[in-house]
């Protein structure tokens, strides 16, 4: 991987969970764990060393239009469908 390539991790959030239950360096490792455990939930790719809010702005996926969209409560809960993500049901990709 070159220095210009983004460094990411894959985070699994089980159905109904409030917090992630697994963080992986590769999608393949995550999917193996999901399959073995017959888990239901979502696997999402996250950039390292930056927040999703900042990442989305930097990549042109989001532009804050109001002051509220720059508040700590908004930034702290921000997510975007532009992150690579996959859904699983009982270990199989949905």
DRENKEMI-370418 format. One line per field, with one value per residue (C-alpha): residue number from 1; residue in one letter; z, x, y. Coordinates in nm, 2 decimals. Example, Ala and Ser with C-alpha at 12.3 -4.5 7.8 and 13.67 -1.06 7.14 Angstrom:
DRENKEMI-370418
k	(1 | 2)
r	(A | S)
up	(0.78 | 0.71)
east	(1.23 | 1.37)
north	(-0.45 | -0.11)
***
This chain:
DRENKEMI-370418
k	(1 | 2 | 3 | 4 | 5 | 6 | 7 | 8 | 9 | 10 | 11 | 12 | 13 | 14 | 15 | 16 | 17 | 18 | 19 | 20 | 21 | 22 | 23 | 24 | 25 | 26 | 27 | 28 | 29 | 30 | 31 | 32 | 33 | 34 | 35 | 36 | 37 | 38 | 39 | 40 | 41 | 42 | 43 | 44 | 45 | 46 | 47 | 48 | 49 | 50 | 51 | 52 | 53 | 54 | 55 | 56 | 57 | 58 | 59 | 60 | 61 | 62 | 63 | 64 | 65 | 66 | 67 | 68 | 69 | 70 | 71 | 72 | 73 | 74 | 75 | 76 | 77 | 78 | 79 | 80 | 81 | 82 | 83 | 84 | 85 | 86 | 87 | 88 | 89 | 90 | 91 | 92 | 93 | 94)
r	(X | X | X | X | X | X | X | X | X | X | X | X | X | X | X | X | X | X | X | X | X | X | X | X | X | X | X | X | X | X | X | X | X | X | X | X | X | X | X | X | X | X | X | X | X | X | X | X | X | X | X | X | X | X | X | X | X | X | X | X | X | X | X | X | X | X | X | X | X | X | X | X | X | X | X | X | X | X | X | X | X | X | X | X | X | X | X | X | X | X | X | X | X | X)
up	(0.00 | -0.09 | 0.15 | -0.05 | 0.00 | 0.27 | 0.57 | 0.69 | 0.92 | 0.90 | 1.20 | 1.27 | 1.45 | 1.54 | 1.49 | 1.78 | 1.92 | 2.06 | 2.02 | 1.77 | 1.85 | 1.62 | 1.43 | 1.15 | 0.92 | 0.63 | 0.50 | 0.45 | 0.82 | 0.92 | 0.69 | 0.81 | 1.17 | 1.08 | 0.89 | 1.17 | 1.43 | 1.20 | 1.29 | 1.18 | 1.14 | 0.94 | 0.84 | 0.76 | 0.64 | 0.85 | 0.77 | 1.04 | 1.20 | 1.09 | 1.18 | 0.94 | 0.93 | 0.82 | 0.58 | 0.41 | 0.37 | 0.24 | -0.02 | -0.13 | 0.01 | 0.26 | 0.30 | 0.62 | 0.53 | 0.88 | 1.20 | 1.36 | 1.12 | 1.28 | 1.64 | 1.86 | 1.89 | 1.51 | 1.43 | 1.71 | 1.56 | 1.19 | 0.95 | 0.57 | 0.32 | 0.12 | 0.34 | 0.20 | 0.40 | 0.38 | 0.56 | 0.69 | 0.81 | 1.01 | 0.86 | 0.50 | 0.31 | 0.25)
east	(0.00 | 0.14 | 0.16 | -0.12 | -0.36 | -0.62 | -0.58 | -0.91 | -1.05 | -1.37 | -1.61 | -1.90 | -2.21 | -2.45 | -2.82 | -2.96 | -2.61 | -2.52 | -2.14 | -1.93 | -1.84 | -1.54 | -1.28 | -1.07 | -0.79 | -0.94 | -1.29 | -1.20 | -1.11 | -1.43 | -1.64 | -1.48 | -1.56 | -1.92 | -1.97 | -1.83 | -2.05 | -2.36 | -2.39 | -2.65 | -2.56 | -2.36 | -1.99 | -1.86 | -1.53 | -1.39 | -1.10 | -0.83 | -0.70 | -1.00 | -1.36 | -1.63 | -1.77 | -1.43 | -1.37 | -1.71 | -1.64 | -1.29 | -1.42 | -1.71 | -1.98 | -2.12 | -2.12 | -2.25 | -2.53 | -2.63 | -2.44 | -2.61 | -2.43 | -2.10 | -2.20 | -2.03 | -2.35 | -2.41 | -2.04 | -2.03 | -2.33 | -2.25 | -2.26 | -2.28 | -2.39 | -2.08 | -1.88 | -1.84 | -2.08 | -2.24 | -2.54 | -2.54 | -2.81 | -2.70 | -2.35 | -2.45 | -2.43 | -2.78)
north	(0.00 | 0.34 | 0.64 | 0.80 | 0.51 | 0.57 | 0.34 | 0.19 | -0.06 | -0.27 | -0.23 | -0.48 | -0.36 | -0.64 | -0.60 | -0.40 | -0.33 | 0.01 | -0.05 | -0.24 | -0.60 | -0.63 | -0.43 | -0.58 | -0.48 | -0.65 | -0.72 | -1.09 | -1.14 | -0.97 | -1.18 | -1.50 | -1.40 | -1.30 | -1.63 | -1.85 | -1.68 | -1.67 | -1.30 | -1.05 | -0.69 | -0.44 | -0.42 | -0.07 | 0.05 | 0.35 | 0.57 | 0.59 | 0.91 | 1.12 | 1.15 | 1.04 | 1.40 | 1.54 | 1.25 | 1.31 | 1.68 | 1.62 | 1.37 | 1.59 | 1.36 | 1.62 | 2.00 | 2.15 | 2.39 | 2.51 | 2.59 | 2.29 | 2.06 | 2.17 | 2.12 | 1.85 | 1.66 | 1.64 | 1.56 | 1.29 | 1.11 | 1.17 | 0.88 | 0.86 | 0.60 | 0.68 | 0.46 | 0.11 | -0.11 | -0.46 | -0.62 | -0.98 | -1.21 | -1.52 | -1.49 | -1.45 | -1.13 | -0.98)
***
